[in-house]
């Protein structure tokens, strides 16, 4: 079942790729690094990533290569929760993103969107926290306009 995945990637072609299991010992970062190395063998920087790479850097790399991520953090927070990481052009895969979110409709979300780098640190122009399924769907249709938007470096 896809809700038992630690990470779900919607790749540039719009295909959903579930990675890991929520109760496994694999770290979210390890799963993302293995995906980046396997999918982008010609990007040397990805081939040298270590398993101790700062997770927001991995989010940034995925978003900048046009991948959307759903990070299932339920086991850490002891409640149904996810982080949704969106690339700049997320609207081009809006149908796939909404389909994925509908599978996780009982979850609480954090949204990270519009990645950029500031002095080498990954940042997201939009960060919206603690939103439910209904609110996330509305936000996706409205270009993520919300009064809870902040601009800050991700801390995880």
Secondary structure, DSSP 8 states (H G I E B T S, - for coil): -GGG-SEEEE-TTS-EEEES-TTSS--HHHHHHHHHHHH-TT-HHHHT--TT--HHHHHHHHHHTT-EEEEE-HHHHTSSEEEEEE-TTGGGGHHHHHHHHHHTTTSEEEEEEEEEEETTEEEEEEEEEEE-HHHHHHHHHTTT--TT-EEEE---
